Amino acid sequence: MQVQVAIVGGGVGGTLIANRLRHLLHGDARHEVHITVYDAEGTHTYQPGWLYVPFAQQDPRKLVRPERRLLREDIALLSGDAGRVQRIVPGEKQLLTADGQAHSYDYLVLATGSRNAPEDVPGFAEGADHFYSEAASLQLAEKLAHFSDGRIVTGVASVPYRCPPAPLEFTFMLEAALRDRGVREQTEIHYVFPIGRPFPIESVSDFVAPLLDQRGVKVHTFFNVESIDPERKVVSSLEGEELPYDLLILAPPHRGQQVIVDSDLGDRDGWVATDRNTLRVKGFEDANLFAVGDATDLPVSKSGSAAHYEGHIVAETIAAELQHRPTQHQYHGRVACFLETGHGQATFLWFDYEHPPKPPKPRRLWHLEKAALNTFYWQLIPPARV
Amino acid sequence: MVTMAGPVMINREIDARGSHCPGPLMELIRGLKSAHDGEVIAVISTDLGSNTDIPLWVQKSGNELVAVEKIDHEATRFVVRRHIRAR
């Protein structure tokens, strides 16, 4: 019996699942199961590397590789219009691509990620910079290189956003970079955050708050960005605060992908309702439909780390079902990530639904481990070696 | 899915039990931003900090805390109605 497994999206989750699933199939299943990754771009980007681009510490071209090279040979890749999935019809187990083809599947994994949605905050596109795309991070690098005097406002424009530590890491790195350039005295840094502390995790907040204070960063909590006035150079919060800026650097608003909305598989913002343990799409529990990574509405960070751990669960579950084995694999909310605190130091966050993180004191070791992950990502994560 | 919390109709419930990052309050903010004015969002939290964080933010943001219900010895449900100031 021939079985078609379709994976929509060639990011961390999609690539890892394809490779891990292929590895787990043995005997007849090895020949009978056909895995296809649909990815319009046909490239894979290591997005955490964009954090370093504004500081000229990373060449963005080195963050991109052809998806084909990351997939095992016996996994099919459709890209361009053939890989651009426009609609998914779970009732018929079919997906439609931009080249007009209909593809049948037996299992479907939504690893469609998220997209920047600057249109969700009035004035964002004209008034704010960010580092959540290659083009934006390069543009920001250009602006920072010439910035020597004035007020920089950093933080978060809206929730959810990818990689919760990134705006805080950026702020620490910015402060260090301005100091290194000898212009820190002429600059002010203000950090805005939606809730009542500078980071969601209280234990992390407890040690980053004094660090921010020591480094002269003014923190504005309960600041949910409502609008930006690029003419006046003022950012306003829905809590009623107004903050003037010379350079505004915010994590942009995010949404799920349009194919999720068009296929009626998500909420109004395009996030897929996903079971927090099985990773099956809610409402389609018997339709062999899974979701991982940024695409989901799970209460975990939108990060490559979450997609990585979720991807292993989905691959193991599908492999077990296809080989008629019982499956007990469940996702328990595991995420692991580093948090740069500037000056060549970082800390490490590891947690799941049951265990809150207990971040160690920032050390150079964690910074070096993060640097090592940035370097060896390609050999470790997409091939599912870890 | 629409459920009820006492006499209040809940338009959407977010199970944020065990959410450390981004955390229950961020999940609530996300839910309210995508809701229409007057809709009711519930968030279930096991984070003790939510007992102070959520009511404080709801008040600062001009939304309305409709109910706080203990579900079991760990989890609490916060029921919030969106008012127009929350985008």
Chai-1 contact restraints between the chains, C-beta under 6 A:
chainA,res_idxA,chainB,res_idxB,connection_type,confidence,min_distance_angstrom,max_distance_angstrom,comment,restraint_id
A,V159,B,M26,contact,1.0,0.0,6.0,A-B,restraint_1
A,V159,B,I29,contact,1.0,0.0,6.0,A-B,restraint_2
A,V159,B,R30,contact,1.0,0.0,6.0,A-B,restraint_3
A,P160,B,R30,contact,1.0,0.0,6.0,A-B,restraint_4
A,P164,B,C21,contact,1.0,0.0,6.0,A-B,restraint_5
A,P164,B,P22,contact,1.0,0.0,6.0,A-B,restraint_6
A,P194,B,I29,contact,1.0,0.0,6.0,A-B,restraint_7
A,I195,B,L25,contact,1.0,0.0,6.0,A-B,restraint_8
A,G196,B,D53,contact,1.0,0.0,6.0,A-B,restraint_9
A,P200,B,C21,contact,1.0,0.0,6.0,A-B,restraint_10
A,P200,B,P22,contact,1.0,0.0,6.0,A-B,restraint_11
A,P200,B,G23,contact,1.0,0.0,6.0,A-B,restraint_12
A,P200,B,M26,contact,1.0,0.0,6.0,A-B,restraint_13
A,I201,B,H20,contact,1.0,0.0,6.0,A-B,restraint_14
A,I201,B,C21,contact,1.0,0.0,6.0,A-B,restraint_15
A,E202,B,G49,contact,1.0,0.0,6.0,A-B,restraint_16
A,F222,B,K60,contact,1.0,0.0,6.0,A-B,restraint_17
A,E226,B,R87,contact,1.0,0.0,6.0,A-B,restraint_18
A,L238,B,S61,contact,1.0,0.0,6.0,A-B,restraint_19
A,L238,B,R85,contact,1.0,0.0,6.0,A-B,restraint_20
A,L238,B,A86,contact,1.0,0.0,6.0,A-B,restraint_21
A,L238,B,R87,contact,1.0,0.0,6.0,A-B,restraint_22
A,E239,B,K60,contact,1.0,0.0,6.0,A-B,restraint_23
A,E239,B,S61,contact,1.0,0.0,6.0,A-B,restraint_24
A,R268,B,S34,contact,1.0,0.0,6.0,A-B,restraint_25
A,D269,B,S34,contact,1.0,0.0,6.0,A-B,restraint_26
A,P299,B,A16,contact,1.0,0.0,6.0,A-B,restraint_27
A,P299,B,S19,contact,1.0,0.0,6.0,A-B,restraint_28
A,P299,B,E27,contact,1.0,0.0,6.0,A-B,restraint_29
A,S301,B,C21,contact,1.0,0.0,6.0,A-B,restraint_30
A,G333,B,G18,contact,1.0,0.0,6.0,A-B,restraint_31
A,F351,B,H20,contact,1.0,0.0,6.0,A-B,restraint_32
A,Y353,B,G18,contact,1.0,0.0,6.0,A-B,restraint_33
A,P356,B,H20,contact,1.0,0.0,6.0,A-B,restraint_34
